[in-house]
Amino acid sequence: MRTVLASLWSEPRAPGAEGTNRRDLFVLAFIPVAILEGALRVDLPDRWAQVALLVVVLPALVWRRRRPLATLAATVLPGLVFTWITGTSLELGTSVAFLLLPYSLARWGSGRETVLGFVALLAWQTVSLATEGLSSDTVGGLVVLGAAGAVGAAVRFRARSRVRTLEQVRLLERERLARDLHDTVAHHVSTIAVRAQVGQTIAQTRPEQAAAELALIEAEARRTLDEMRGLVKVLRRTDPDDLTRPGLGDLERLASPDGSGLSVRVRTDPLDEVAAPVIAALVRLAQESVTNTRRHARRATVVEVDVRVDAEEVHLRVHDDGEGSGPRAAGKDGWGLVGMRERTSLLGGSCAAGRDPDGGWTVTAVLPRRWPA
């Protein structure tokens, strides 16, 4: 129990707690509502004093994300002073906006802020219970405050879980890319070793051909060093342990029938001058896009995979004719799309996906022709 409390006390603030966005400003809409309620509810005691209190303290809720504990103090303390002076509790329905206080404490606050804030709220309700006695309103208030805090904690946990999953997807894609690059570098090194053996064999009898072999070895070594520099950048973030690398044949095999009734058409420019890691990325992106179509597209009959190469870049476009296609099961964007964007980003490219204005779903990617770029 002591360990749990210590862990809670040292909990940092939730990611995204800093700064104020437009959604934080919606609480200001409660101000005209409070004024309107004060004009209509003529039966309330000190109604205009209650309206004035809300008009004064509601703007503090704009900072509930950045400073939840300070916002709690800035709103609750004036309310206590108001009750002490007038002997009247805040009865305007607009005061429901204060439920954002326990929600914000649990959603955005650090462990210290959350503990101190809920202790203050509990003390406030205890004082009310002692002065007004046990009533349904007091018990109901405790339940509602607790429920608001529980919702905030649940949303915080869900957001943290999504961030953790997102990071796992990114790490997995980096690992896959590192595997592909590892295999590419191994291929280059094997080529260098073979050419060196050939050069040694013919050095005495055909020295001019041996010199040509040395030139090829130098070119291959330079290419290997360039790709190793890129590999090191990826290895700083993950450790590859597999040697599987997709090639052009895997891209062409996407057009093979699989019994699902979905026709895949592959059109590609010659990729002879395209770096092996870029080809591997193209294959991964195309495979993921076709898989997403099979899983998520409704009534899709055709998927077109189009690869175009220009002087500097390689362009991939995957388009289907389905309805409502696109991975949406894992949040705003599917985890597959997250991995695709991560891979293209690591290679210095970009990736986008969305509904096509002409119908269906389209994935586009742009990668440098040579890598490292």
GIKA-V683626 format. One record per residue. N is the residue number from 1. RES is the residue in three letters. NEAR is the number of other C-alpha atoms within 10 Angstrom. Layout:
n->N res->RES near->NEAR
n->N res->RES near->NEAR
This chain:
n->1 res->MET near->6
n->2 res->ARG near->7
n->3 res->THR near->8
n->4 res->VAL near->8
n->5 res->LEU near->12
n->6 res->ALA near->12
n->7 res->SER near->12
n->8 res->LEU near->15
n->9 res->TRP near->16
n->10 res->SER near->11
n->11 res->GLU near->15
n->12 res->PRO near->14
n->13 res->ARG near->20
n->14 res->ALA near->18
n->15 res->PRO near->13
n->16 res->GLY near->10
n->17 res->ALA near->18
n->18 res->GLU near->13
n->19 res->GLY near->10
n->20 res->THR near->14
n->21 res->ASN near->11
n->22 res->ARG near->7
n->23 res->ARG near->8
n->24 res->ASP near->14
n->25 res->LEU near->13
n->26 res->PHE near->12
n->27 res->VAL near->16
n->28 res->LEU near->16
n->29 res->ALA near->11
n->30 res->PHE near->18
n->31 res->ILE near->19
n->32 res->PRO near->13
n->33 res->VAL near->14
n->34 res->ALA near->23
n->35 res->ILE near->18
n->36 res->LEU near->13
n->37 res->GLU near->17
n->38 res->GLY near->22
n->39 res->ALA near->12
n->40 res->LEU near->11
n->41 res->ARG near->11
n->42 res->VAL near->11
n->43 res->ASP near->8
n->44 res->LEU near->14
n->45 res->PRO near->14
n->46 res->ASP near->17
n->47 res->ARG near->21
n->48 res->TRP near->16
n->49 res->ALA near->15
n->50 res->GLN near->25
n->51 res->VAL near->23
n->52 res->ALA near->15
n->53 res->LEU near->17
n->54 res->LEU near->24
n->55 res->VAL near->17
n->56 res->VAL near->14
n->57 res->VAL near->18
n->58 res->LEU near->22
n->59 res->PRO near->20
n->60 res->ALA near->19
n->61 res->LEU near->25
n->62 res->VAL near->20
n->63 res->TRP near->21
n->64 res->ARG near->24
n->65 res->ARG near->26
n->66 res->ARG near->18
n->67 res->ARG near->21
n->68 res->PRO near->29
n->69 res->LEU near->25
n->70 res->ALA near->15
n->71 res->THR near->23
n->72 res->LEU near->24
n->73 res->ALA near->16
n->74 res->ALA near->17
n->75 res->THR near->20
n->76 res->VAL near->17
n->77 res->LEU near->13
n->78 res->PRO near->15
n->79 res->GLY near->19
n->80 res->LEU near->15
n->81 res->VAL near->11
n->82 res->PHE near->17
n->83 res->THR near->14
n->84 res->TRP near->11
n->85 res->ILE near->9
n->86 res->THR near->12
n->87 res->GLY near->11
n->88 res->THR near->17
n->89 res->SER near->15
n->90 res->LEU near->21
n->91 res->GLU near->13
n->92 res->LEU near->16
n->93 res->GLY near->11
n->94 res->THR near->20
n->95 res->SER near->15
n->96 res->VAL near->10
n->97 res->ALA near->14
n->98 res->PHE near->18
n->99 res->LEU near->16
n->100 res->LEU near->21
n->101 res->LEU near->27
n->102 res->PRO near->28
n->103 res->TYR near->27
n->104 res->SER near->28
n->105 res->LEU near->30
n->106 res->ALA near->29
n->107 res->ARG near->28
n->108 res->TRP near->26
n->109 res->GLY near->26
n->110 res->SER near->21
n->111 res->GLY near->21
n->112 res->ARG near->17
n->113 res->GLU near->21
n->114 res->THR near->25
n->115 res->VAL near->18
n->116 res->LEU near->14
n->117 res->GLY near->23
n->118 res->PHE near->20
n->119 res->VAL near->12
n->120 res->ALA near->16
n->121 res->LEU near->20
n->122 res->LEU near->15
n->123 res->ALA near->12
n->124 res->TRP near->15
n->125 res->GLN near->17
n->126 res->THR near->15
n->127 res->VAL near->12
n->128 res->SER near->14
n->129 res->LEU near->15
n->130 res->ALA near->10
n->131 res->THR near->9
n->132 res->GLU near->11
n->133 res->GLY near->11
n->134 res->LEU near->11
n->135 res->SER near->10
n->136 res->SER near->9
n->137 res->ASP near->11
n->138 res->THR near->16
n->139 res->VAL near->12
n->140 res->GLY near->11
n->141 res->GLY near->14
n->142 res->LEU near->15
n->143 res->VAL near->12
n->144 res->VAL near->14
n->145 res->LEU near->20
n->146 res->GLY near->18
n->147 res->ALA near->15
n->148 res->ALA near->20
n->149 res->GLY near->23
n->150 res->ALA near->16
n->151 res->VAL near->16
n->152 res->GLY near->21
n->153 res->ALA near->19
n->154 res->ALA near->15
n->155 res->VAL near->16
n->156 res->ARG near->19
n->157 res->PHE near->15
n->158 res->ARG near->12
n->159 res->ALA near->15
n->160 res->ARG near->14
n->161 res->SER near->12
n->162 res->ARG near->14
n->163 res->VAL near->13
n->164 res->ARG near->12
n->165 res->THR near->14
n->166 res->LEU near->17
n->167 res->GLU near->14
n->168 res->GLN near->14
n->169 res->VAL near->19
n->170 res->ARG near->20
n->171 res->LEU near->18
n->172 res->LEU near->17
n->173 res->GLU near->22
n->174 res->ARG near->22
n->175 res->GLU near->21
n->176 res->ARG near->24
n->177 res->LEU near->26
n->178 res->ALA near->27
n->179 res->ARG near->21
n->180 res->ASP near->25
n->181 res->LEU near->27
n->182 res->HIS near->23
n->183 res->ASP near->18
n->184 res->THR near->22
n->185 res->VAL near->21
n->186 res->ALA near->15
n->187 res->HIS near->12
n->188 res->HIS near->18
n->189 res->VAL near->17
n->190 res->SER near->11
n->191 res->THR near->16
n->192 res->ILE near->21
n->193 res->ALA near->12
n->194 res->VAL near->11
n->195 res->ARG near->18
n->196 res->ALA near->16
n->197 res->GLN near->13
n->198 res->VAL near->15
n->199 res->GLY near->20
n->200 res->GLN near->13
n->201 res->THR near->12
n->202 res->ILE near->15
n->203 res->ALA near->15
n->204 res->GLN near->10
n->205 res->THR near->9
n->206 res->ARG near->11
n->207 res->PRO near->13
n->208 res->GLU near->12
n->209 res->GLN near->14
n->210 res->ALA near->20
n->211 res->ALA near->14
n->212 res->ALA near->12
n->213 res->GLU near->21
n->214 res->LEU near->18
n->215 res->ALA near->12
n->216 res->LEU near->16
n->217 res->ILE near->21
n->218 res->GLU near->13
n->219 res->ALA near->12
n->220 res->GLU near->17
n->221 res->ALA near->17
n->222 res->ARG near->13
n->223 res->ARG near->16
n->224 res->THR near->18
n->225 res->LEU near->14
n->226 res->ASP near->15
n->227 res->GLU near->23
n->228 res->MET near->19
n->229 res->ARG near->13
n->230 res->GLY near->18
n->231 res->LEU near->21
n->232 res->VAL near->14
n->233 res->LYS near->12
n->234 res->VAL near->21
n->235 res->LEU near->19
n->236 res->ARG near->8
n->237 res->ARG near->12
n->238 res->THR near->17
n->239 res->ASP near->14
n->240 res->PRO near->18
n->241 res->ASP near->11
n->242 res->ASP near->13
n->243 res->LEU near->14
n->244 res->THR near->13
n->245 res->ARG near->22
n->246 res->PRO near->17
n->247 res->GLY near->18
n->248 res->LEU near->16
n->249 res->GLY near->9
n->250 res->ASP near->15
n->251 res->LEU near->21
n->252 res->GLU near->16
n->253 res->ARG near->12
n->254 res->LEU near->19
n->255 res->ALA near->17
n->256 res->SER near->11
n->257 res->PRO near->11
n->258 res->ASP near->10
n->259 res->GLY near->7
n->260 res->SER near->8
n->261 res->GLY near->11
n->262 res->LEU near->18
n->263 res->SER near->18
n->264 res->VAL near->22
n->265 res->ARG near->16
n->266 res->VAL near->18
n->267 res->ARG near->14
n->268 res->THR near->15
n->269 res->ASP near->11
n->270 res->PRO near->11
n->271 res->LEU near->16
n->272 res->ASP near->9
n->273 res->GLU near->10
n->274 res->VAL near->17
n->275 res->ALA near->18
n->276 res->ALA near->24
n->277 res->PRO near->28
n->278 res->VAL near->26
n->279 res->ILE near->21
n->280 res->ALA near->21
n->281 res->ALA near->23
n->282 res->LEU near->27
n->283 res->VAL near->22
n->284 res->ARG near->21
n->285 res->LEU near->27
n->286 res->ALA near->27
n->287 res->GLN near->18
n->288 res->GLU near->16
n->289 res->SER near->28
n->290 res->VAL near->21
n->291 res->THR near->14
n->292 res->ASN near->18
n->293 res->THR near->29
n->294 res->ARG near->21
n->295 res->ARG near->12
n->296 res->HIS near->17
n->297 res->ALA near->21
n->298 res->ARG near->15
n->299 res->ARG near->16
n->300 res->ALA near->20
n->301 res->THR near->16
n->302 res->VAL near->16
n->303 res->VAL near->25
n->304 res->GLU near->19
n->305 res->VAL near->26
n->306 res->ASP near->17
n->307 res->VAL near->21
n->308 res->ARG near->15
n->309 res->VAL near->19
n->310 res->ASP near->10
n->311 res->ALA near->9
n->312 res->GLU near->11
n->313 res->GLU near->17
n->314 res->VAL near->22
n->315 res->HIS near->20
n->316 res->LEU near->22
n->317 res->ARG near->21
n->318 res->VAL near->24
n->319 res->HIS near->26
n->320 res->ASP near->29
n->321 res->ASP near->21
n->322 res->GLY near->21
n->323 res->GLU near->15
n->324 res->GLY near->17
n->325 res->SER near->23
n->326 res->GLY near->26
n->327 res->PRO near->22
n->328 res->ARG near->15
n->329 res->ALA near->10
n->330 res->ALA near->12
n->331 res->GLY near->9
n->332 res->LYS near->8
n->333 res->ASP near->14
n->334 res->GLY near->15
n->335 res->TRP near->19
n->336 res->GLY near->20
n->337 res->LEU near->22
n->338 res->VAL near->16
n->339 res->GLY near->24
n->340 res->MET near->26
n->341 res->ARG near->20
n->342 res->GLU near->22
n->343 res->ARG near->26
n->344 res->THR near->22
n->345 res->SER near->14
n->346 res->LEU near->16
n->347 res->LEU near->21
n->348 res->GLY near->14
n->349 res->GLY near->20
n->350 res->SER near->18
n->351 res->CYS near->21
n->352 res->ALA near->13
n->353 res->ALA near->20
n->354 res->GLY near->15
n->355 res->ARG near->17
n->356 res->ASP near->13
n->357 res->PRO near->8
n->358 res->ASP near->7
n->359 res->GLY near->14
n->360 res->GLY near->22
n->361 res->TRP near->24
n->362 res->THR near->23
n->363 res->VAL near->23
n->364 res->THR near->20
n->365 res->ALA near->22
n->366 res->VAL near->22
n->367 res->LEU near->24
n->368 res->PRO near->22
n->369 res->ARG near->23
n->370 res->ARG near->18
n->371 res->TRP near->18
n->372 res->PRO near->18
n->373 res->ALA near->15
